[in-house]
Amino acid sequence: MPRRAALLAAAGLFGGLLAVPAVTAAAGTPQACSAADADIYRPPDRATATPGAVVACRRVDSLPMVIGGPPLNAWKVQYGSTDGRGRRVSAVGTVVVPQKPWTGPGERPLVAFVPGTLGIGPQCAFSRQLAGQYQDAYEGPNIAALLNAGYAVAATDGQGYMDGEVHPYVSGAEAGHAVLDMARAASRVPGTGVSPDAEVGIWGYSEGGSGSLWAAQLARSYAPELHVVGAASGGIPADLKEVASNLDGQFFAGFLVDAFVGLSVTHPELPFDDILDDSGRKAVKDAESLCALGTVSRFPLARIEQYTKDGLTLDQIYALRGSDGTTWGDAVRANKLGAGVGTPGSGARYEIGFPVFQYRGLLDEVIPDRTASATRRAYCDAGVATRWTAYVGDHLTGDAQAIGDVVNWLGDRFGGKADTGNC
């Protein structure tokens, strides 16, 4: 297909999830935020902005989704980032700041927020939905709670939500970079008052739980200038193989369809179009045109083999090799959270020097208990200060149930209180 061919040409024959060196973003501050809304979502012909540099911005009159929040100022922002192979890209997000002056110590804290699963098409972008182009986003209360606590919020859409793009769903480096670069960009947007020296907290649930934890793992190497003091991550799809096995043939199977499409975007060298039958090609088009609720409704109880020419199972797909020798299994394993984590000075691939709050719903039907427990154990065994909490809810309700605890936990981090975890 043309989209796949273009992606393959752009990617060449590189494979795997590459480490990206730290980048100090050059000054990227427009004189005023006067871009048209269409310009925010128009990808540049060739992305050249350094990570965190502001490419375009515009003031937003209101955020109808943020019900119960205080009077606020908001901006949509297109900013520079990098993908998992180190190539420069652009992404979009929203900066939101309470109008009430900050009266706490130091600079107003900043929370880098990454939303849960919204869909993989640009129409599903969190920034569009926050500003009134509503589809089915559900985390306005999370943003309101942060604003009511006095914090500024830098909410990334994630990469791949600009016009003509496809979101690289569950791709770890892309998610982590988008979160950290959104935090960098917040202080460069004219009028926000966000300081580049502000303490930064990170928060996300579900897909956002993965993105926030990837940001935590990458912060020290990718954005060492950010003063990150803690990361809260819930409902984390940390082991994609385990989650895929759980979703295949289950009510939320649409998330599995999104995951395969998303990984095909970041790994165009892997066989994808060629293994799909007509129903599979239609499934991809449908997934790209629907948002979260539509995706769930379109694919309940679906099994991945019903969309391939030869009825390939998950294990058979994992064994397929791409043009560079990378297998689907390699791509999935590269996105496993908790592998290679450690504390500063440990020599681990991902050194984390701040506390992490992990949580889940006890009745979560999307993320297996063994997956959540293994992620917690990996962090605890590595010596990372890890706090763990479980709520009496399922995957959807667990997000809302944790809001108060997460905001309070972040407040303690901003207040300088230590947390050694409860491993």
C-alpha positions in Angstrom: 0.0 0.0 0.0 1.2 3.6 -0.6 1.3 4.5 3.1 3.4 1.4 4.0 5.7 1.9 1.0 6.3 5.5 2.0 7.0 4.6 5.6 9.4 1.8 4.6 11.3 4.2 2.3 11.6 6.7 5.1 12.7 4.2 7.7 15.2 2.4 5.5 16.3 -0.9 6.9 16.9 0.1 10.5 15.2 -2.0 13.2 14.6 -2.2 16.9 14.1 0.5 19.5 17.2 2.7 19.5 18.5 4.8 22.4 18.4 8.5 21.6 21.0 10.8 23.1 20.0 13.7 25.3 19.3 16.8 23.4 19.2 20.3 24.8 16.4 22.0 22.8 17.4 25.2 21.1 15.3 28.2 21.7 12.0 27.6 19.9 9.8 30.5 21.0 7.5 32.3 18.6 6.7 35.9 19.3 3.0 35.2 19.7 0.6 32.3 19.6 -1.4 33.3 16.5 -1.3 30.2 14.4 -4.6 29.0 12.8 -6.0 25.8 14.2 -5.4 24.0 10.9 -1.7 25.0 11.1 -1.3 23.3 14.5 -2.2 19.9 12.9 -0.4 20.4 9.6 2.8 18.4 9.7 5.9 20.1 8.3 7.2 18.9 4.9 10.4 18.1 6.8 10.6 18.1 10.5 13.6 20.1 11.7 12.6 21.5 15.1 14.8 20.4 18.0 13.0 18.4 20.7 10.8 20.7 22.8 11.0 23.6 20.4 7.7 25.3 19.7 6.8 25.1 16.0 3.4 26.8 16.2 0.9 27.7 18.9 -2.5 29.3 19.4 -4.6 30.4 22.3 -7.6 28.3 23.1 -10.8 30.1 24.3 -12.1 27.2 26.5 -11.7 23.5 27.2 -15.3 22.2 27.5 -14.0 18.7 28.6 -12.4 20.2 31.8 -15.5 20.3 33.9 -15.1 21.5 37.4 -11.7 23.1 36.9 -10.8 26.7 37.8 -10.6 29.6 35.4 -7.7 28.8 33.1 -5.6 29.8 30.1 -4.8 27.2 27.4 -2.7 26.9 24.3 -2.5 24.3 21.6 1.1 23.7 20.6 2.9 21.9 17.8 6.4 21.1 19.0 9.5 19.2 18.0 10.2 15.6 19.1 12.0 12.5 18.0 10.8 9.0 17.1 12.2 5.8 18.3 14.9 5.8 15.6 16.1 9.3 16.5 14.5 11.1 13.6 13.0 14.5 14.2 9.2 14.7 14.1 6.5 17.1 15.2 3.7 16.4 17.7 0.8 18.3 19.2 -0.3 18.9 22.7 -2.0 21.4 25.1 -0.6 23.6 27.8 -3.1 24.6 30.5 -2.4 27.0 33.4 -4.7 28.1 36.2 -5.4 31.9 36.1 -5.0 32.1 39.8 -1.3 33.0 40.7 0.8 30.2 42.2 1.2 30.9 45.9 3.3 27.8 46.8 7.1 27.7 47.2 9.3 28.1 44.2 7.9 27.9 40.6 4.5 26.6 39.7 4.9 22.8 39.3 4.2 21.2 35.9 2.5 17.9 35.3 3.3 16.2 32.0 0.1 14.3 31.2 -0.4 11.6 28.6 -4.0 10.4 27.9 -5.3 6.9 27.8 -6.4 5.1 24.6 -8.3 7.4 22.3 -7.9 5.8 18.9 -5.2 6.0 16.2 -6.6 8.5 13.8 -5.9 12.3 13.9 -9.6 13.0 14.7 -9.1 11.3 18.1 -6.3 13.7 19.2 -6.6 14.7 22.9 -6.0 18.4 22.1 -8.9 18.4 19.6 -11.2 16.8 22.1 -10.2 19.0 25.0 -11.0 22.0 22.9 -14.5 20.9 21.9 -14.1 18.6 18.9 -15.4 15.8 21.2 -15.3 12.1 20.2 -15.1 10.0 23.4 -12.2 11.2 25.5 -12.7 10.7 29.2 -9.9 12.3 31.3 -11.2 15.9 31.6 -11.6 15.3 35.4 -7.9 14.3 35.7 -6.9 17.7 34.1 -9.4 19.6 36.3 -8.0 18.0 39.5 -4.5 19.0 38.6 -5.6 22.6 37.8 -7.5 22.8 41.1 -4.3 21.9 42.9 -2.7 24.9 41.2 -0.4 22.9 38.8 0.2 23.7 35.2 -0.4 20.8 32.8 1.4 19.9 29.6 -0.8 17.3 27.9 0.6 15.6 24.9 -1.5 14.1 22.2 1.3 11.7 21.5 3.0 11.3 18.1 1.1 10.5 15.0 -2.0 12.6 15.5 -1.4 15.3 12.9 -3.2 15.4 9.6 -2.6 12.3 7.4 -0.7 10.5 10.2 -1.4 7.3 12.1 -0.7 7.2 15.8 2.1 4.7 16.8 0.0 3.1 19.5 1.9 1.2 22.2 5.3 2.2 20.8 7.4 3.1 23.9 10.1 5.4 22.7 7.7 7.5 20.6 5.4 7.9 23.6 8.1 8.7 26.1 9.7 11.3 23.9 6.4 13.0 23.2 5.7 13.3 26.9 9.1 14.7 27.8 9.3 17.1 24.8 5.8 18.4 25.7 7.2 19.2 29.1 10.1 21.0 27.5 7.8 23.0 25.2 5.5 24.2 28.0 7.9 26.9 29.1 8.6 28.1 25.6 5.0 28.9 24.8 4.5 32.7 25.1 2.3 33.7 28.0 2.2 30.5 30.0 4.4 31.6 32.8 5.8 28.1 33.1 9.4 28.1 34.2 12.0 25.8 32.6 13.2 25.2 36.2 9.7 24.0 37.4 9.5 20.7 39.1 7.9 18.1 36.8 5.5 15.3 37.6 4.4 12.7 35.0 1.0 11.0 34.9 -0.9 8.6 32.7 -3.2 5.7 32.7 -3.8 2.7 30.3 -2.0 3.7 27.1 -1.0 6.8 29.1 0.3 4.5 31.9 2.7 3.0 29.3 3.6 6.4 27.9 4.2 7.9 31.4 6.3 5.0 32.5 8.4 5.1 29.3 8.9 8.8 30.0 10.1 7.9 33.5 12.5 5.4 32.1 13.8 7.7 29.4 13.9 11.0 31.4 17.4 10.7 32.7 19.0 10.0 29.3 16.7 11.9 27.0 15.7 15.0 28.9 18.2 15.3 31.9 17.5 19.0 32.2 13.9 18.4 33.3 13.5 18.4 37.1 11.3 15.3 37.3 10.3 14.5 40.8 7.9 11.6 40.3 5.8 9.6 37.8 2.4 8.0 38.4 1.4 5.3 36.0 -1.8 3.2 36.1 -3.3 0.3 34.1 0.0 -0.2 32.5 0.2 -2.5 29.4 3.8 -3.2 30.3 4.2 -6.6 28.5 2.6 -6.4 25.1 2.7 -10.2 24.5 0.8 -10.9 27.7 -1.7 -8.2 27.0 -2.2 -9.3 23.4 -2.9 -12.9 24.5 -5.5 -11.5 27.0 -7.2 -9.3 24.4 -7.3 -11.7 21.5 -11.0 -12.9 21.2 -12.0 -10.7 24.2 -14.4 -7.7 24.4 -11.6 -5.2 24.1 -10.0 -6.8 21.1 -10.1 -3.5 19.2 -7.1 -2.4 21.3 -5.1 -5.3 19.9 -6.0 -4.3 16.3 -4.8 -0.7 17.2 -1.6 -2.2 18.6 -0.7 -4.1 15.4 -1.4 -1.0 13.3 0.6 1.2 15.6 3.6 -1.2 15.6 3.4 -1.4 11.8 3.9 2.4 11.7 7.1 2.3 13.8 8.3 -0.9 12.1 7.4 -0.6 8.4 10.1 -3.3 7.6 7.9 -5.9 9.2 5.3 -7.8 7.0 1.9 -6.3 7.6 0.0 -5.4 4.4 1.0 -8.6 2.7 -0.4 -10.9 5.4 -3.8 -9.2 5.6 -6.8 -10.5 3.7 -9.7 -8.2 2.6 -11.3 -8.2 6.0 -8.0 -7.3 7.5 -7.4 -4.4 5.2 -10.9 -3.2 6.0 -10.2 -3.6 9.7 -7.2 -1.3 9.4 -9.2 1.4 7.6 -11.9 1.1 10.2 -9.4 1.3 13.1 -7.9 4.5 11.6 -11.3 6.1 11.2 -12.7 5.3 14.6 -11.9 6.5 18.1 -11.9 4.6 21.4 -15.5 3.6 21.8 -16.0 3.0 18.1 -13.0 0.7 18.0 -14.3 -1.3 21.0 -17.7 -1.5 19.4 -16.3 -2.5 16.0 -14.1 -5.4 17.2 -15.7 -7.1 20.2 -14.5 -10.8 20.6 -12.4 -10.5 17.4 -9.4 -12.8 17.0 -6.4 -11.6 15.1 -6.3 -14.7 12.8 -9.6 -13.7 11.2 -7.9 -10.8 9.5 -4.9 -12.6 7.9 -4.7 -14.6 4.7 -3.6 -17.8 6.3 -5.4 -17.5 9.6 -2.1 -16.6 11.4 -2.2 -16.8 15.2 -0.4 -14.4 17.4 2.6 -16.8 17.9 2.8 -17.3 14.1 2.8 -13.5 13.5 5.6 -13.0 16.1 7.8 -15.4 14.2 7.5 -13.5 10.9 10.7 -11.6 9.9 11.0 -8.3 8.2 13.4 -7.2 5.5 16.1 -6.4 8.1 15.8 -9.7 10.0 13.7 -8.2 12.8 10.7 -10.3 13.8 7.3 -9.1 15.1 8.3 -10.8 18.4 11.4 -8.6 18.5 9.4 -5.4 18.0 6.9 -6.5 20.8 9.7 -7.4 23.2 11.5 -4.1 22.7 8.5 -2.4 24.1 8.4 -4.3 27.4 8.5 -2.0 30.4 10.6 -2.8 33.5 13.4 -4.5 31.6 16.7 -2.8 32.1 15.6 -0.4 34.8 17.8 0.7 37.7 18.8 3.5 40.0 21.3 6.3 39.1 24.8 5.0 39.0 23.7 1.4 38.6 24.7 1.2 34.9 21.2 0.1 34.0 19.9 1.0 30.6 17.1 3.1 32.1 18.2 4.8 35.3 15.3 6.3 37.4 16.2 8.7 40.2 12.7 9.6 41.5 9.7 7.7 43.0 7.2 5.9 40.9 3.5 5.3 41.7 2.0 2.2 40.0 -1.7 1.3 40.3 -4.4 -0.8 38.8 -8.0 -1.9 39.2 -8.4 -5.3 40.9 -11.1 -6.2 38.3 -9.1 -5.0 35.3 -10.1 -7.1 32.3 -7.6 -5.6 29.9 -4.2 -5.8 31.8 -3.6 -9.2 33.4 -2.7 -9.2 37.1 0.5 -11.1 36.4 1.6 -8.2 34.0 1.0 -5.5 36.6 2.6 -7.6 39.4 5.7 -8.4 37.2 6.2 -4.7 36.4 6.0 -3.8 40.1 8.5 -6.6 41.0 10.9 -5.5 38.2 11.0 -1.9 39.6 11.2 -3.1 43.3 14.0 -5.6 42.5 15.9 -2.8 40.7 15.8 -0.6 43.8 13.5 2.0 42.3 11.3 3.6 45.0 7.9 2.2 44.0 4.5 2.7 45.5 1.8 0.3 44.6 -2.0 0.6 45.1 -4.9 -1.4 43.8 -8.5 -0.1 43.5 -11.8 -2.1 43.5 -12.6 -1.3 39.9 -12.1 -2.5 36.4 -9.9 -1.0 33.7 -12.1 1.9 32.9 -13.1 2.9 36.5 -9.6 2.4 37.9 -8.5 5.6 36.1 -11.1 7.8 37.9 -10.8 6.0 41.2 -7.1 7.0 41.5 -7.4 10.7 40.6 -7.4 12.0 44.2 -4.5 9.7 45.3 -2.4 10.6 42.3 -2.8 14.4 42.7 -2.0 14.1 46.4 1.0 11.9 45.7 2.3 14.4 43.1 1.7 17.2 45.6 3.9 15.4 48.2 6.6 15.1 45.6 6.4 18.8 44.7 6.4 19.5 48.5 9.7 17.7 48.8 8.4 14.8 50.8 10.4 11.6 50.4 8.7 8.3 49.3 10.6 5.1 49.6 7.7 3.1 48.3 6.0 0.0 49.7 7.8 -2.8 47.9 
